[in-house]
Amino acid sequence: MAVLLDNHAEPVKHRFQPYAMNGGTVLAIAGEDFAVIGCDTRLSEGYSILSRDVTKTRSLTKKCLLGCVGFHGDVLTLTKMLEARMKQYKHSHSKEMSCEAIAQMLSTTLYYRRFFPYYTYNMIAGIDNEGKGCVYSYDPVGSYERETYRASGSASAIIQPLLDNQIGYKNQSNVDPTPLTRERASAMVADIFAAASERDIYTGDEVEISIVDKNGVETKRFKLRSD
């Protein structure tokens, strides 16, 4: 819609802008019998920091975690939708959803909104039915893939090449890949977020790292750059 203020003025255009970018980064790594997922705790918009302590990792079950960053309004709406559908499943089947089933459900939930997508970057990390670590990454409309490692969000362009080199051993020769341990994966996530916070203004304050295995979920936090 255009409104003419006078004969010589340019039209004033009124645009509907339903989205905001609140930043944040999510990183997940799958091991042999565990998975690690890390998210920063900064919530920002433009050059303003709205909060320094926002948890972006949701525990969906004892063996499955969701990392969700981007537009915080859509993050809250999407997680509420997933929790409601998981409760329906539990009441109908008298058991919790598996990590594979949750990954598929998230895909269909995103695809259902493909014409007005959730502005979120999503990552599932957990333990599959065989007891192995798994990571699922998504595009905005629900296409997903099981991977060993993936970064998404505002600092993903910085982090992904480092993961390709250090975990995927890409562009290296005469390298003997060693099995990834829980301790090395956790330390690597902490170091990567510390480096990313130096270059990305939307990632910072703290990193919340969650490790999931057959015994449950262990969570710890590390300080990041705060300016």
ROTIRO-972882 format. One record per residue: residue number from 1; residue in one letter; x, y, z of N, C-alpha, C in turn. Coordinates in steps of 0.02 Angstrom, whole numbers. Each point is the difference from the previous one (the first is absolute). Layout:
# residues N
k:r:n.east:n.north:n.up:ca.east:ca.north:ca.up:c.east:c.north:c.up
NUM:A:X:Y:Z:X:Y:Z:X:Y:Z
...
//
This chain:
# residues 227
k:r:n.east:n.north:n.up:ca.east:ca.north:ca.up:c.east:c.north:c.up
1:M:43:-59:0:-43:59:0:44:62:0
2:A:-15:49:-41:38:62:-4:-45:58:17
3:V:25:48:40:-37:59:19:36:62:-25
4:L:-34:44:-39:31:61:-26:-13:57:49
5:L:54:27:28:-6:54:49:-14:66:-36
6:D:31:13:-56:-14:59:-41:19:-16:-72
7:N:-7:48:-43:10:-13:-71:73:-12:-17
8:H:46:23:43:71:-5:-16:36:-54:41
9:A:-33:-29:49:33:-49:44:1:-69:-32
10:E:48:-40:20:3:-69:-22:-52:-40:39
11:P:-25:-54:-30:-48:-43:36:33:-30:63
12:V:-39:-4:54:22:-31:62:-25:-72:-1
13:K:45:-48:3:-19:-70:-4:-3:-30:70
14:H:-53:-35:14:-9:-35:64:11:-74:-12
15:R:52:-27:31:16:-71:-11:-15:-40:63
16:F:-23:-61:-10:-11:-47:54:63:-41:10
17:Q:31:7:58:62:-36:15:-12:-45:60
18:P:-17:-64:-13:-19:-44:56:59:-30:38
19:Y:60:7:-27:58:-34:30:48:49:31
20:A:38:-25:49:59:34:27:55:-52:7
21:M:62:21:-6:56:-46:9:30:13:68
22:N:-5:-49:45:26:7:68:66:-37:10
23:G:30:-22:-55:67:-28:3:3:-67:36
24:G:62:-20:14:12:-64:34:29:-52:-46
25:T:36:-46:30:34:-54:-37:-12:-66:36
26:V:-10:-52:-39:-8:-68:27:50:-45:-36
27:L:31:-45:39:51:-46:-25:-12:-68:31
28:A:1:-52:-40:-10:-68:26:50:-48:-30
29:I:22:-48:41:48:-51:-20:-25:-67:26
30:A:2:-51:-44:-20:-67:20:61:-45:9
31:G:2:-35:55:53:-48:13:-26:-71:-7
32:E:41:-48:21:-20:-70:-7:-61:-17:42
33:D:-1:23:63:-56:-15:44:-23:62:39
34:F:12:58:-29:-20:63:32:-10:53:-53
35:A:-29:56:20:-6:59:-44:10:62:43
36:V:30:50:-29:13:64:34:-34:55:-40
37:I:-35:44:34:-31:58:-33:15:62:42
38:G:19:54:-34:17:62:34:-36:59:-32
39:C:-24:46:42:-31:62:-23:25:57:44
40:D:7:59:-29:17:57:41:-64:26:33
41:T:8:47:48:-58:23:39:-18:73:-15
42:R:29:30:-51:-14:70:-15:-63:6:-43
43:L:-43:47:18:-59:17:-40:7:73:-20
44:S:4:14:-64:14:68:-23:-42:17:-61
45:E:-1:64:-16:-33:23:-61:37:62:-24
46:G:27:-3:-60:40:56:-24:63:6:43
47:Y:10:61:26:57:12:43:-19:2:74
48:S:-58:-26:17:-24:0:69:-1:-71:27
49:I:24:-9:61:-3:-64:34:-62:1:45
50:L:-47:-44:-14:-63:-2:37:6:-41:64
51:S:40:-53:-3:11:-42:59:67:-37:-8
52:R:32:-14:56:63:-37:-1:-8:-71:27
53:D:-61:-19:17:-10:-66:32:-64:-32:-26
54:V:0:-19:-63:-58:-33:-31:22:-71:-21
55:T:-33:-49:29:15:-70:-18:-31:-16:-67
56:K:41:-25:-46:-24:-16:-68:0:-75:-13
57:T:16:-39:51:-2:-73:-5:-60:-25:40
58:R:-41:-41:-32:-58:-30:33:10:-75:6
59:S:-14:-26:60:2:-72:10:-68:-29:-16
60:L:-6:-34:-57:-65:-27:-22:-15:-66:35
61:T:51:-43:5:-6:-63:39:67:-10:36
62:K:6:-56:34:63:-15:35:57:-15:-49
63:K:-17:-13:-63:51:-18:-49:-1:45:-62
64:C:-35:56:3:-6:43:-59:-3:73:20
65:L:41:41:-33:4:72:13:-13:38:-64
66:L:-29:58:8:-12:46:-57:38:64:12
67:G:40:20:-49:31:66:0:-35:44:-51
68:C:-24:58:22:-43:41:-43:18:74:11
69:V:23:33:-54:19:71:3:-31:36:-59
70:G:4:66:2:-28:41:-54:-49:51:28
71:F:-59:5:-30:-53:44:24:-31:-30:62
72:H:8:34:58:-18:-30:63:-75:-15:5
73:G:-42:41:-31:-71:-13:1:-17:-66:-34
74:D:31:-14:-57:-11:-63:-34:31:-58:39
75:V:56:12:33:31:-53:42:-50:-23:53
76:L:-31:48:35:-48:-17:53:-61:-36:-28
77:T:-25:25:-56:-59:-31:-31:15:-71:-23
78:L:57:-9:-33:18:-66:-26:10:-51:57
79:T:34:20:52:12:-47:55:-65:-18:36
80:K:-45:48:8:-65:-16:29:-39:-50:-42
81:M:3:9:-66:-33:-45:-46:29:-71:6
82:L:65:-6:2:32:-65:6:-17:-34:66
83:E:1:38:54:-16:-28:66:-72:-26:2
84:A:-46:37:-31:-70:-21:-2:-9:-65:-39
85:R:34:-4:-57:-6:-61:-41:33:-60:33
86:M:53:12:38:33:-54:37:-45:-26:57
87:K:-36:45:32:-47:-21:53:-56:-42:-30
88:Q:-26:21:-58:-52:-39:-33:25:-70:-17
89:Y:62:-4:-25:29:-66:-16:6:-43:62
90:K:24:29:55:9:-39:61:-66:-25:28
91:H:-52:42:-3:-66:-21:24:-30:-55:-45
92:S:16:3:-64:-28:-49:-47:36:-66:1
93:H:68:2:9:40:-60:-6:32:-23:65
94:S:-10:38:54:26:-18:66:76:-8:0
95:K:35:39:-41:73:0:0:24:66:-30
96:E:63:15:13:29:61:-29:21:-12:-72
97:M:2:54:-39:22:-5:-69:75:-13:-2
98:S:22:-39:-49:71:-10:-11:30:62:-33
99:C:66:4:0:34:58:-30:-14:3:-75
100:E:-2:-58:-33:-15:-2:-71:-71:26:-14
101:A:-47:-20:42:-69:22:-10:-7:75:12
102:I:35:26:49:-2:73:13:30:38:-58
103:A:54:-27:-29:31:33:-58:-48:3:-58
104:Q:-37:-54:-13:-49:0:-54:-59:47:16
105:M:-21:2:63:-55:44:19:19:73:-9
106:L:61:18:17:22:69:-10:1:17:-74
107:S:20:-47:-41:0:12:-73:-70:15:-26
108:T:-49:-41:19:-68:11:-24:-30:63:28
109:T:19:18:62:-24:62:31:25:61:-38
110:L:64:-1:-20:28:55:-38:-30:2:-71
111:Y:-10:-58:-30:-27:-2:-68:-72:25:-2
112:Y:-38:-12:53:-69:23:3:-4:76:-5
113:R:52:35:24:2:73:-2:45:25:-57
114:R:6:-38:-54:48:18:-52:-16:66:-35
115:F:-64:21:-1:-17:63:-33:7:60:46
116:F:9:-11:63:13:54:50:46:-31:52
117:P:63:-14:-17:43:-43:41:17:29:68
118:Y:14:-46:46:31:20:63:70:26:-16
119:Y:17:59:26:66:29:-12:46:-25:55
120:T:17:-65:-4:41:-32:51:53:-44:-32
121:Y:55:-9:36:52:-47:-19:-4:-58:50
122:N:-14:-60:-24:-15:-56:44:51:-55:-5
123:M:12:-33:57:46:-56:3:-25:-49:53
124:I:-3:-64:-18:-18:-54:46:63:-39:16
125:A:12:-14:64:56:-42:21:-25:-50:52
126:G:22:-62:-6:-23:-50:49:29:-68:-13
127:I:-34:-51:28:20:-69:-6:-55:-37:-38
128:D:20:-38:-52:-50:-35:-40:-20:-66:32
129:N:-41:-39:-34:-24:-63:27:54:-53:8
130:E:56:10:-34:56:-47:6:52:22:51
131:G:-13:56:34:46:24:51:57:42:-27
132:K:-5:20:-63:53:41:-31:-19:74:1
133:G:51:43:2:-13:71:-3:-24:22:-68
134:C:-47:48:-2:-26:23:-64:-12:76:2
135:V:9:31:-57:-12:71:-9:-41:9:-63
136:Y:-53:41:3:-41:15:-58:-1:76:-10
137:S:15:21:-62:-2:71:-17:-56:13:-50
138:Y:-25:62:-1:-60:17:-38:10:63:-41
139:D:-38:4:-55:-7:64:-34:-67:31:24
140:P:-16:62:-20:-60:33:29:-66:-35:-14
141:V:-4:-41:-53:-64:-30:-17:-2:-76:11
142:G:46:-25:41:-6:-68:24:43:-53:-31
143:S:37:16:-53:46:-50:-27:55:-12:51
144:Y:13:-64:16:48:-14:53:46:-57:-19
145:E:55:-4:38:52:-49:-15:34:-21:65
146:R:14:-64:5:38:-24:58:75:10:-15
147:E:35:30:48:71:16:-10:40:-16:62
148:T:65:3:-7:44:-10:58:12:65:37
149:Y:-1:56:-36:11:66:31:-31:53:-44
150:R:-21:54:30:-29:55:-39:-5:62:45
151:A:10:58:-31:-10:65:33:-54:38:-38
152:S:-40:38:36:-52:39:-32:-11:64:41
153:G:-27:51:-33:-11:63:34:46:54:-25
154:S:7:54:39:35:60:-23:75:-10:-10
155:A:31:-47:36:72:-11:-7:17:-64:-37
156:S:-49:-29:-35:12:-64:-32:54:3:-54
157:A:3:56:-36:50:6:-53:71:1:28
158:I:7:21:62:66:0:32:17:-69:27
159:I:-50:-34:28:12:-62:37:5:-61:-46
160:Q:-41:-4:-51:-4:-61:-41:66:-19:-32
161:P:40:46:-28:64:-21:-28:47:-30:52
162:L:-3:25:62:42:-29:52:-22:-71:18
163:L:-66:-11:2:-25:-68:12:20:-47:-56
164:D:-5:24:-62:20:-42:-57:73:-22:6
165:N:41:44:25:72:-15:6:16:-44:60
166:Q:-28:17:58:19:-33:61:-38:-65:14
167:I:-61:-6:-24:-40:-60:12:-8:-40:-65
168:G:-12:34:-55:-7:-34:-64:66:-17:-33
169:Y:55:30:24:67:-11:-27:4:14:-75
170:K:-38:50:-22:1:18:-71:61:43:-15
171:N:24:-7:-62:59:37:-23:62:-15:41
172:Q:3:-62:26:59:-22:36:23:-66:-31
173:S:65:-10:0:28:-62:-26:40:-36:54
174:N:4:-66:-7:38:-42:47:-23:10:72
175:V:-66:3:9:-29:10:66:-34:-65:22
176:D:14:-20:61:-32:-59:29:-56:24:46
177:P:-63:-1:-22:-54:25:41:-6:-39:65
178:T:-1:36:56:-8:-32:65:-73:6:22
179:P:-26:-49:36:-69:3:23:-10:62:44
180:L:-57:33:-9:-15:61:37:-27:-19:69
181:T:31:26:52:-22:-13:69:-46:55:23
182:R:-37:-14:54:-44:51:29:39:61:21
183:E:57:-11:33:40:56:26:27:43:-56
184:R:25:-31:-54:27:39:-56:-55:38:-36
185:A:-58:-32:-9:-55:34:-34:-25:59:40
186:S:-7:-8:66:-23:54:43:50:58:1
187:A:64:-16:6:52:52:0:3:36:-67
188:M:-10:-37:-54:2:31:-67:-58:48:-9
189:V:-60:-18:24:-58:45:-5:13:64:38
190:A:29:-6:61:15:59:40:50:45:-35
191:D:53:-29:-27:52:39:-35:-28:33:-63
192:I:-41:-36:-37:-28:27:-62:-45:60:14
193:F:-41:-5:51:-44:56:17:40:60:25
194:A:54:-13:37:43:55:23:30:37:-59
195:A:20:-37:-53:28:31:-59:-54:37:-40
196:A:-59:-31:-6:-54:30:-39:-24:65:31
197:S:-1:4:66:-24:61:34:46:59:-11
198:E:62:-13:-21:46:55:-16:-16:32:-68
199:R:-36:-35:-43:-13:23:-68:-73:14:-15
200:D:-45:-29:40:-72:8:-14:-32:35:59
201:I:-29:58:-12:-28:40:55:-65:-29:26
202:Y:-30:-47:-36:-63:-30:22:10:-64:40
203:T:63:-19:10:17:-59:40:43:22:58
204:G:-19:-17:61:41:20:56:-32:-12:68
205:D:31:30:51:-19:-3:71:17:-68:32
206:E:-36:-53:-19:16:-67:26:-17:-52:-53
207:V:31:-58:5:-19:-57:-41:-26:-54:47
208:E:-58:-26:-17:-30:-55:39:10:-65:-39
209:I:38:-46:28:18:-63:-33:-37:-57:35
210:S:-37:-38:-38:-36:-58:26:26:-63:-32
211:I:14:-49:42:24:-66:-24:-53:-51:17
212:V:-24:-36:-50:-51:-50:10:28:-70:-17
213:D:-13:-47:45:18:-70:-12:-54:-44:31
214:K:15:-65:6:-51:-46:26:-20:14:72
215:N:42:37:36:-15:15:70:-39:65:9
216:G:-9:38:-53:-38:62:5:39:60:-27
217:V:-15:58:26:28:63:-26:42:34:53
218:E:59:21:-18:44:39:44:11:69:-33
219:T:-10:53:38:6:68:-27:51:40:39
220:K:40:39:-36:48:45:32:6:63:-41
221:R:24:53:31:6:66:-32:71:26:5
222:F:19:39:-52:64:33:0:-10:73:-22
223:K:40:44:28:-5:71:-16:28:13:-70
224:L:-32:48:-34:24:24:-64:9:75:3
225:R:20:30:-55:7:72:-3:-67:33:12
226:S:-1:55:40:-63:31:21:-12:68:-32
227:D:43:23:-46:-11:66:-30:-18:-7:-73
//
